[in-house]
Amino acid sequence: MEIGWYRALPRPIRMLARAALIHIPRLSGALESRWPKLGGWLNRLVLFLVWHVQIKFGFRRRDSEPDQDSWPDIAPEQIDLSTSDAPEVSVIVPTYGQTGFTLRCLASIQAHLPAVPIEVIVVDDAFPGVETAALARVKGIRLIRHETNLGFIRTCNGAARAAHGRFLLFLNNDTQVRPGWLDHLVALFAARPDAGIAGSKLLALDGTLQEAGGILWNDGSAWNYGRGRDPAAPEFNYTREVDYCSAASLLVRRDVFLDVGGFDEIYAPAYCEDSDLSFRLRRLGLKTYYQPRSEIVHYEGMSHGRDPGQGIKAFQVTNQAKFFDVWREVLTREHFPNGTHVPRARDRAHDRQVVLIVDHYVPEPDRDAGSRTMIAFVRALLSSGAVVKFWPFNLCRTPGYTEALQDIGVEVFHGPGHALFPVWLKVHGGDLDLVMLCRPDIAELCLDPVRAHSTARVVYYGHDLHFRRMQAQSGPAGDFGQRRAAEAMRVRESAIWRAADLVLYPSEEESGIVRKFAPAVTVRAVVPYAFAGEPECRDPPDAHWIVFVAGFGHPPNAEGAAWFVREVLPSIVARVPEARLAIVGSHPSAAVQGLRGPYVSLFANVSDAELAAWYRRARVAVVPLLTGAGVKLKTVEALWHGVPAVVTPVGAQGLPGLGGVVPIETKPDAFSAAVCSLLGDDGLWRRRSAAQVAYARARFSVPVQTRSLLRALDIEAEPLLPPAVACAETMAMA
């Protein structure tokens, strides 16, 4: 929970504080470009202070806790769960007495009806007495009554055969569903075709966690992972493969369930059937996934009690021994001893690489190029089968973006209750195989703790050569202080190169510079950006829009926009009066906003869909950068979208052979002439567009980028390109 004084602040102040913690590191980075020496020290100081302020006074999201008081009695007549004629999901609720709990469960389904069409099947397992007659008065359910008590497993198997849905959702009657409970489970199957089972996050009545997936140890014993912990903690809120999920809320395809014979009746009447089903489906190549977005409140023990020494509960011990006998070989080969390597065990990472990425904040791929690279790297690593964890240095949860990473299977560390980086490493560093550190300021602070507490291979990705960018910004006539700051940055970057096991940069040009200054360093070039699908050749648009796409938190982009508007655009408009410039990008500074005029429009902080629409609308893309370093996303995007581009030499950095398909101009008159040619010549436009698409397809597709990174990291696994990666294409951004 948030600390008292902070929670008492007015909401606008709290929102401002959250925004400040996200954007302060960016602002300090911008200062570095204007006052290099001061900015460099301030940037590191701000990162350090933000981290510790976040820990002491930070911000933690916690969803509303379930009501801990008893729910009121529900009359059967209050419930109406009309069955769909074509249900996608059959919700199976087995009951044996406890009618009051069953009615509350059904009422919660009515209160939180999913978008997916359902039928609700309630099975009365021959409980003696007349209290279950109340179930017959519930509208809309399919009520099945047994003449004899079949027990949980046989009851579920029989209901599965009678169900009409494509999916089966087994739901205990002693549960309360919460918003999104079922739709998130179904969505997981759509995103991951290798899914065999999807299970929910189970909550106890006091709001604590009851289960976030299960762990099975090599002796056959099991853990309800996270029991008694905070359900909002980062480690419980990302989609991941698990050993099993409890049948208290379990989604499976009906055809798959019936093909394998349902729950194995050797475990009748109950217990261990869910673990056994997970293992049988895994043998077929189907995985069990924990879906944290699906939340269920579970009155544990209402059906069978809590005493393992008597009643149905006694079968828990007996069936555990049966389960161990059946799966002894698999448990011995693929599972850890009880209570060891818990972080790896919860991720089913017995034989998978565990990768930790550390960058300044959670990637915002629709806001800046560096974030696009990080998302591309995450996708590539996931495709290799690696477990990926992301540590934003400011430990901030960025709404929308954090959840997007969690949904594709990445644990994102955040929140004031989280341990400091060195403390976390001391506990968990031994389970890491690879640590990727990004940017000089962060790498300098993290290298020593990583080396002290982990044997993981350390990879440094600099995004670009900072010292080269600073040299370019100071210019040949730059003042002495700027040149000294650039040289100081070179010394700092060189020290990081030597301390890392492997250095990565986004182009062979930059890698060559590293080799020049540090010949002993292992450095490799990687493809920094990847686009899904196929680029499409198309006809030129009728409009005369010129587009410049950039993130204006990066000062060279603002500088380039000003140069183009003042030095190039007037001559273009003189020759093509219909020409208009659209400046499209995030975080426009006051100077950029001041460029608006009769021929210049500004479109700030657009979504990915809006950006794609601009590329379809644009006749020409320009990249008029005067300073900078590294491969430019804005150039690559124009190539991929087939929008003929005109760039400066800085805009073409790191792209060998680009001059054969794109005009590279330095002088305003030549730049203007190249743009005007594309505005007026449809034949030239088509030839350039086709050439750019071919260039981009060969260098920036997802398979090319994936192979590039995995080879650079010496990861030999064949890229699988799993659904989690494809799912990233539809991430919902804030």
Residue pairs with C-beta under 8 A, 6 or more apart in sequence:
1 7
1 60
1 62
2 59
2 60
2 62
3 57
6 14
6 57
6 59
9 17
14 59
17 59
18 59
18 396
21 50
21 53
21 54
21 58
21 59
21 394
21 396
22 361
22 394
22 396
22 398
24 46
24 50
24 394
25 43
25 46
25 47
25 50
25 360
25 361
25 393
25 394
26 553
26 587
28 39
28 42
28 43
28 46
28 47
29 39
29 43
29 553
30 39
30 553
30 554
30 555
31 38
31 39
31 42
31 43
32 39
32 40
32 42
32 43
32 470
33 39
33 470
33 473
33 555
33 556
34 555
36 470
36 474
36 481
36 482
36 485
36 486
36 489
37 481
37 484
37 485
37 488
40 441
40 485
40 488
40 489
43 441
44 441
44 444
44 445
47 360
47 393
47 394
47 441
47 442
47 445
48 445
50 394
51 393
51 394
51 395
51 420
51 421
54 394
54 395
54 396
54 416
55 395
55 416
55 418
55 420
56 416
57 416
58 395
58 415
58 416
59 396
59 397
59 415
59 416
60 232
60 397
60 415
60 416
60 417
61 232
61 397
61 415
62 230
62 232
63 231
63 232
63 295
65 207
66 176
66 178
66 203
66 205
66 207
66 297
68 205
68 206
68 207
71 104
71 176
73 100
73 103
74 100
74 103
74 104
74 106
74 107
75 103
76 103
76 134
76 135
76 136
76 137
76 138
77 137
77 139
78 107
79 103
79 106
79 107
79 110
79 138
79 139
79 140
80 110
80 139
80 140
81 106
81 109
81 110
81 120
81 138
81 139
81 140
81 141
82 139
82 140
83 118
83 119
83 120
83 140
83 141
83 142
84 117
84 118
84 119
86 117
86 164
87 117
87 118
87 119
87 164
87 165
88 116
88 117
88 118
88 165
88 166
88 167
88 186
89 114
89 116
89 117
89 118
89 119
89 165
89 166
89 167
89 168
89 169
89 182
89 186
89 251
90 118
90 119
90 121
90 159
90 160
90 163
90 164
90 165
90 167
90 168
90 169
90 254
91 109
91 118
91 119
91 120
91 121
91 169
91 171
91 182
92 121
92 123
92 156
92 159
92 160
92 163
92 168
92 169
92 170
92 171
93 102
93 105
93 106
93 120
93 121
93 122
93 123
93 171
93 172
93 173
94 123
94 125
94 152
94 155
94 156
94 159
94 170
94 172
94 173
95 102
95 122
95 123
95 124
95 125
95 127
95 132
95 135
95 173
96 124
96 125
96 126
96 127
96 149
96 303
97 127
97 129
97 131
97 132
98 173
98 174
98 302
98 303
99 131
99 132
99 134
99 135
101 173
101 174
101 299
101 302
102 122
102 135
102 173
103 134
103 135
103 138
104 176
105 171
105 172
105 173
105 174
105 175
105 176
105 177
106 120
106 122
106 138
106 141
108 175
108 176
108 177
108 178
109 120
109 177
112 177
112 178
112 179
112 180
112 181
114 180
114 181
114 182
114 183
114 186
115 183
116 182
116 183
116 186
118 165
118 169
118 182
119 142
119 163
119 164
119 165
120 140
120 141
120 142
121 141
121 142
121 144
121 159
121 162
121 163
122 135
122 138
122 141
122 142
122 143
122 144
122 173
123 144
123 145
123 146
123 155
123 156
123 158
123 159
124 132
124 135
124 143
124 144
124 145
124 146
125 146
125 149
125 150
125 151
125 152
125 155
126 145
126 146
126 147
126 148
126 149
126 150
127 149
132 145
135 141
135 143
136 143
142 162
144 158
144 159
144 162
146 155
146 158
150 158
150 269
151 268
151 269
151 270
151 312
152 269
152 270
152 273
152 303
152 312
153 262
153 263
153 264
153 265
153 267
153 268
153 269
153 270
153 273
154 265
154 268
154 269
156 170
156 247
156 262
156 263
157 262
157 263
157 265
160 168
160 254
160 257
160 258
160 262
161 258
163 254
165 254
166 253
166 254
166 255
167 186
167 189
167 251
167 252
167 253
167 254
168 251
168 252
168 253
168 254
168 257
169 182
169 185
169 249
169 250
169 251
170 247
170 249
170 250
170 252
171 177
171 248
171 249
171 296
172 247
172 248
172 249
172 298
172 303
173 303
174 298
174 299
174 300
174 302
174 303
175 248
175 249
175 296
175 297
175 298
175 299
176 296
176 297
177 249
177 296
177 297
178 295
178 296
178 297
180 293
180 294
180 295
181 200
181 249
181 294
181 295
181 296
182 251
182 294
184 291
184 293
184 294
185 198
185 199
185 200
185 251
185 291
185 294
186 251
188 195
188 198
188 239
188 289
188 291
189 195
189 198
189 251
189 253
191 407
191 723
191 724
191 726
191 727
192 287
192 289
192 722
192 723
192 724
192 727
193 723
194 285
194 286
194 287
194 722
194 723
195 286
195 287
195 289
196 252
196 253
196 256
196 278
196 281
196 282
196 284
196 286
196 287
196 288
197 244
197 245
197 250
197 251
197 252
197 277
197 278
197 281
197 286
197 287
197 288
197 289
198 245
198 250
198 251
198 252
198 288
198 289
198 290
198 291
198 294
199 213
199 242
199 244
199 245
199 246
199 249
199 250
199 251
199 288
199 289
199 290
199 291
199 294
200 245
200 248
200 249
200 250
200 291
200 294
200 295
200 296
201 209
201 211
201 212
201 231
201 236
201 290
201 291
201 292
201 293
201 294
201 295
201 296
202 209
202 210
202 211
202 212
202 224
202 246
202 248
202 249
202 296
202 297
202 298
203 209
203 210
203 231
203 295
203 296
203 297
203 298
204 210
204 228
204 297
204 298
204 300
205 297
205 299
207 231
208 227
208 228
208 229
208 230
208 231
209 226
209 227
209 228
209 229
209 230
209 231
209 236
210 224
210 227
210 298
210 300
211 224
211 225
211 226
211 227
211 245
211 246
212 225
212 226
212 231
212 235
212 236
212 290
212 292
212 346
213 225
213 240
213 242
213 243
213 244
213 245
213 290
213 346
214 222
214 223
214 224
214 225
214 242
214 243
214 244
214 245
214 246
214 275
215 222
215 223
215 225
215 242
215 243
215 342
215 345
215 346
216 222
216 243
216 244
216 275
216 331
216 335
217 223
217 331
217 335
217 336
217 337
217 338
217 339
217 345
218 331
218 332
218 335
218 336
218 337
218 338
219 324
219 331
219 337
219 338
220 320
220 321
220 323
220 324
220 327
220 328
220 331
221 320
221 338
222 243
222 244
222 275
222 320
224 246
225 242
225 346
226 233
226 235
226 236
229 236
230 236
230 417
231 237
231 295
232 415
233 415
233 417
234 411
234 412
234 413
234 414
234 415
234 418
235 346
235 411
236 292
237 292
237 406
238 292
238 405
238 406
238 407
238 409
238 410
238 411
238 412
239 289
239 290
239 291
239 292
239 406
239 407
239 408
239 409
239 724
240 289
240 290
240 346
240 347
240 348
240 387
240 409
240 411
241 287
241 288
241 289
241 290
241 347
241 348
242 288
242 289
242 290
242 346
242 348
243 275
243 278
243 288
243 335
243 345
243 348
244 274
244 275
244 277
244 278
244 279
244 288
245 274
245 278
245 288
245 289
245 290
246 274
247 263
247 273
247 274
248 296
248 298
249 294
249 296
249 298
250 274
252 277
252 281
256 281
256 286
257 277
260 277
260 280
260 281
260 284
263 273
263 274
263 276
263 277
264 273
264 276
264 277
264 280
266 322
266 326
267 273
267 276
267 315
267 319
267 322
267 323
269 312
269 315
270 304
270 312
270 315
270 319
271 312
271 315
271 316
271 319
271 320
272 316
272 319
272 320
272 322
272 323
273 319
275 323
276 323
276 326
276 327
278 288
279 327
279 330
281 287
281 288
282 288
292 406
293 407
300 306
303 312
304 311
304 312
304 313
305 311
305 312
305 313
306 313
307 313
308 314
308 316
308 317
324 331
334 350
334 351
335 345
335 350
336 344
336 345
336 350
341 431
343 349
343 354
343 428
343 431
344 350
344 354
344 387
344 431
347 354
347 387
349 387
349 431
352 385
352 386
352 387
353 384
353 385
353 386
353 387
353 433
353 434
353 715
354 386
354 387
354 389
354 431
354 432
354 433
354 434
355 381
355 386
355 387
355 388
355 389
355 432
355 433
355 434
355 435
355 436
356 389
356 390
356 391
356 432
356 434
356 435
356 436
356 456
357 374
357 377
357 378
357 388
357 389
357 390
357 391
357 435
357 436
357 438
358 390
358 391
358 393
358 421
358 435
358 436
358 437
358 438
358 442
358 446
359 370
359 374
359 390
359 391
359 392
359 393
359 438
359 439
359 442
360 392
360 393
360 394
360 438
360 439
360 441
360 442
361 392
361 393
361 394
361 396
361 398
362 390
362 392
362 396
362 397
362 398
362 401
362 402
362 405
362 412
362 414
363 370
363 371
363 372
363 374
363 375
363 378
363 390
363 401
363 405
364 371
364 398
364 401
364 733
365 371
365 372
365 374
365 375
365 608
365 731
365 733
366 586
366 606
366 607
366 608
366 611
366 733
367 551
367 586
367 587
367 605
368 551
368 553
368 554
368 586
369 529
369 551
369 632
369 633
369 634
370 438
370 463
372 528
372 529
372 633
373 461
373 463
373 506
373 528
373 529
373 633
374 438
375 728
376 528
376 529
376 530
376 705
376 709
377 436
377 461
377 709
378 388
378 390
378 405
378 408
378 410
378 728
379 408
379 530
379 702
379 706
379 725
379 728
380 530
380 705
380 706
380 709
380 710
380 719
381 388
381 709
381 710
381 715
382 388
382 408
382 409
382 410
382 722
382 724
382 725
383 706
383 719
383 720
383 721
383 722
383 725
384 706
384 710
384 715
384 717
384 719
384 720
385 717
385 720
386 434
386 715
386 717
388 409
388 410
388 411
389 410
389 411
389 412
389 413
390 405
390 410
390 411
390 412
390 413
391 413
391 421
392 398
392 412
392 413
392 414
393 442
393 445
395 413
395 414
395 415
395 416
395 418
396 414
397 412
397 414
397 415
398 734
399 734
400 732
400 733
400 734
401 733
401 734
402 412
402 414
403 732
404 728
404 731
404 732
404 733
405 412
406 412
407 727
407 731
408 724
408 725
408 727
408 728
408 731
409 724
413 424
418 424
419 427
421 445
421 446
421 449
422 449
422 452
422 453
425 449
425 450
425 452
425 453
425 454
426 453
429 450
429 453
429 454
429 456
430 453
430 454
430 455
432 454
432 456
433 456
433 457
434 456
434 457
434 458
434 459
434 713
435 446
435 450
435 454
435 456
435 457
435 458
435 459
436 459
436 460
436 461
437 443
437 446
437 447
437 450
437 458
437 459
437 460
437 461
437 500
438 460
438 461
438 462
438 463
439 462
439 463
440 462
440 466
440 489
440 492
440 493
440 496
443 460
443 496
443 500
444 492
444 495
444 496
447 458
447 496
447 499
447 500
450 456
450 458
451 458
451 499
457 501
457 502
458 499
458 500
458 501
458 502
459 500
459 501
459 502
459 503
459 504
459 713
460 496
460 497
460 499
460 500
460 502
460 503
460 504
461 503
461 504
461 505
461 526
462 493
462 496
462 503
462 504
462 505
463 506
463 630
464 505
464 506
464 510
464 628
464 629
464 630
465 493
465 505
465 510
465 513
465 514
465 629
465 630
466 489
466 493
466 629
467 486
467 487
467 489
467 490
467 493
468 510
468 513
468 629
469 556
469 627
469 628
469 629
469 630
470 482
470 485
470 486
470 489
471 483
471 486
472 627
472 628
472 629
472 650
473 482
473 555
473 556
473 627
474 482
474 483
474 485
474 486
490 517
494 517
494 518
497 503
497 514
497 518
497 521
497 523
498 518
498 520
498 521
500 521
501 522
502 522
502 523
502 524
502 712
502 713
503 511
503 514
503 521
503 522
503 523
503 524
504 523
504 524
504 525
504 526
504 712
505 511
505 514
505 523
505 525
505 526
505 630
506 525
506 526
506 527
506 528
506 630
506 631
506 654
507 525
507 630
507 631
507 653
507 654
507 655
508 525
508 654
508 656
509 653
509 654
509 656
510 525
510 629
510 630
510 654
511 523
511 524
511 525
514 521
514 523
515 521
515 523
524 712
525 712
526 705
526 708
526 709
526 712
527 699
527 700
527 704
527 705
527 708
527 709
528 630
528 631
528 633
528 705
529 631
529 633
529 636
529 700
529 705
530 700
530 701
530 702
530 704
530 705
530 706
531 640
531 696
531 700
531 701
531 702
532 702
532 726
532 729
534 697
535 639
535 640
535 641
535 642
535 693
535 696
535 697
536 642
536 693
537 642
537 686
537 689
537 690
537 693
538 616
538 642
538 689
539 686
540 619
540 682
540 685
540 686
540 689
541 616
541 617
541 618
541 619
543 617
543 619
544 576
544 578
544 579
544 580
544 619
544 679
545 580
545 581
545 582
545 614
545 617
545 618
545 619
545 620
546 569
546 572
546 579
546 580
546 581
546 582
546 618
546 619
546 620
546 621
546 622
546 675
546 679
547 581
547 582
547 584
547 614
547 615
547 617
547 618
547 620
547 621
547 622
547 643
548 560
548 561
548 564
548 581
548 582
548 583
548 584
548 585
548 621
548 622
548 623
548 624
548 634
549 584
549 585
549 611
549 614
549 621
549 634
549 637
549 638
550 557
550 560
550 561
550 583
550 584
550 585
550 634
551 557
551 585
551 586
551 587
552 558
552 561
552 585
552 586
552 587
552 588
552 589
552 592
553 586
553 587
554 628
556 625
556 626
556 627
556 628
556 650
557 585
557 625
558 588
558 589
558 591
558 592
559 625
559 626
559 627
560 623
560 624
560 625
560 626
560 648
561 583
561 592
561 595
561 624
562 591
562 592
562 595
563 624
563 626
564 581
564 622
564 624
564 671
565 581
565 595
565 597
565 600
567 668
568 622
568 624
568 668
568 671
568 672
568 675
569 579
569 581
569 599
569 600
569 672
571 668
571 669
571 672
572 579
572 672
572 675
572 676
572 679
573 579
573 599
575 672
575 676
576 676
576 679
576 680
579 599
579 675
579 679
580 599
580 600
580 601
581 599
581 600
581 601
582 601
582 602
582 603
582 614
582 618
583 592
583 595
583 600
583 601
583 602
583 603
584 603
584 606
584 611
584 614
585 603
585 604
585 605
585 606
586 604
586 605
587 604
587 605
588 602
588 604
592 602
593 602
595 602
596 602
603 610
603 614
606 614
607 733
608 733
612 641
615 621
615 637
615 638
615 641
615 643
616 641
618 643
619 643
619 644
619 678
619 679
619 685
620 643
620 644
620 645
620 646
620 675
620 678
620 679
621 634
621 637
621 638
621 641
621 643
621 644
621 645
621 646
622 645
622 646
622 647
622 671
622 675
623 632
623 634
623 635
623 638
623 645
623 646
623 647
623 648
623 651
623 652
624 647
624 648
624 651
624 671
625 632
625 647
625 648
625 650
625 651
626 648
626 650
627 650
628 650
628 653
629 653
630 653
630 654
631 653
631 654
631 655
632 650
632 651
632 653
632 654
634 651
635 645
635 647
635 651
635 652
635 655
635 658
635 662
636 655
636 696
636 700
638 644
638 645
638 692
639 645
639 661
639 662
639 692
639 693
639 695
639 696
639 700
640 692
640 693
640 696
640 700
642 689
642 690
642 692
642 693
643 689
643 692
644 662
644 678
644 684
644 685
644 688
644 689
644 692
645 662
645 692
646 662
646 663
646 665
646 671
646 674
646 675
646 678
647 658
647 662
647 663
647 664
647 665
648 664
648 665
648 666
648 671
649 664
649 666
651 664
652 658
652 659
652 662
652 664
657 695
658 664
658 695
660 691
661 688
661 691
661 692
661 694
661 695
662 688
662 692
663 674
665 671
665 674
677 684
678 684
678 685
678 688
698 704
702 721
702 725
703 719
703 721
706 719
706 721
707 719
710 716
710 717
710 719
